[in-house]
Amino acid sequence: MRKRAESAVRRLGERLSRTVDAIIRFEQDGPVKRVEIVLHAPGKRSLMARSEGRYYGPALSAAIERLTTQIRTLRASRRTAQRAEKATRA
């Protein structure tokens, strides 16, 4: 499970430029398994995703999907801002 989480975080780090580090937490509270992933990058807010489930596998997949969505949104908003800046210069 750890290797799967590390490889997923590496892939996400490549999509988010200049990722400094990541924290992956696996927690268990009775039958509930929880996975939390935090990505840090300079000049940006930290991206955090948490998911829980009965097993670690599905919880990890859901947390990775949530981080992917956050990165996609961040990149799209950055592109929109760049387009707006170009339009104001022209």
C-alpha positions in Angstrom: 0.0 0.0 0.0 2.9 2.3 0.8 4.5 1.8 -2.6 1.2 2.5 -4.3 0.8 5.7 -2.4 4.3 6.8 -3.1 4.1 6.2 -6.8 0.7 8.1 -7.0 2.2 11.0 -5.1 5.2 11.1 -7.5 2.8 11.3 -10.5 0.8 14.0 -8.8 4.0 15.9 -7.9 5.0 15.9 -11.6 1.7 17.6 -12.5 2.1 20.2 -9.8 5.3 22.1 -10.5 8.0 22.4 -7.9 6.5 20.1 -5.3 8.6 20.2 -2.2 7.3 17.3 -0.1 4.3 15.2 0.6 2.9 13.6 3.8 0.9 10.4 3.6 -0.9 9.3 6.7 -2.6 5.9 7.2 -4.9 5.9 10.2 -7.3 3.4 11.7 -10.1 4.0 14.1 -11.9 0.7 14.7 -13.2 -0.6 11.4 -12.7 2.8 9.7 -9.5 3.2 7.7 -8.4 6.8 6.8 -5.9 8.0 4.3 -4.7 11.7 4.3 -2.3 13.1 1.6 -0.8 16.6 1.9 1.3 18.1 -0.9 3.5 21.2 -0.3 4.8 23.5 -3.0 6.6 26.9 -2.6 4.4 29.9 -3.1 1.2 27.8 -3.2 -1.2 26.7 -0.6 -0.8 23.1 0.5 -3.1 20.7 -1.2 -4.8 18.2 1.1 -7.1 15.3 0.5 -8.6 12.9 3.0 -10.7 9.9 2.5 -12.0 7.0 4.6 -13.4 3.6 4.1 -13.6 0.1 5.3 -10.2 -0.8 3.6 -7.1 1.3 2.8 -7.2 0.6 -0.9 -10.4 2.3 -1.8 -9.7 5.1 0.7 -6.3 5.7 -1.0 -7.9 5.8 -4.4 -10.5 8.3 -3.3 -7.8 10.6 -1.7 -5.7 10.4 -4.9 -8.7 11.3 -7.0 -9.5 14.3 -4.8 -5.9 15.6 -5.1 -6.0 15.1 -8.9 -9.2 17.2 -9.0 -7.6 19.9 -6.9 -4.5 20.0 -9.2 -6.6 20.0 -12.3 -8.7 23.0 -10.9 -5.5 24.8 -9.9 -3.9 24.4 -13.3 -7.1 25.5 -15.1 -7.5 28.6 -13.0 -3.8 29.5 -13.7 -4.4 29.1 -17.4 -7.5 31.3 -17.2 -5.6 34.0 -15.4 -2.8 33.9 -18.0 -5.3 34.3 -20.8 -7.0 37.2 -19.0 -3.6 38.8 -18.6 -2.8 38.4 -22.3 -6.1 39.9 -23.2 -5.6 43.0 -21.1 -2.2 43.6 -22.6 -3.5 43.5 -26.2 
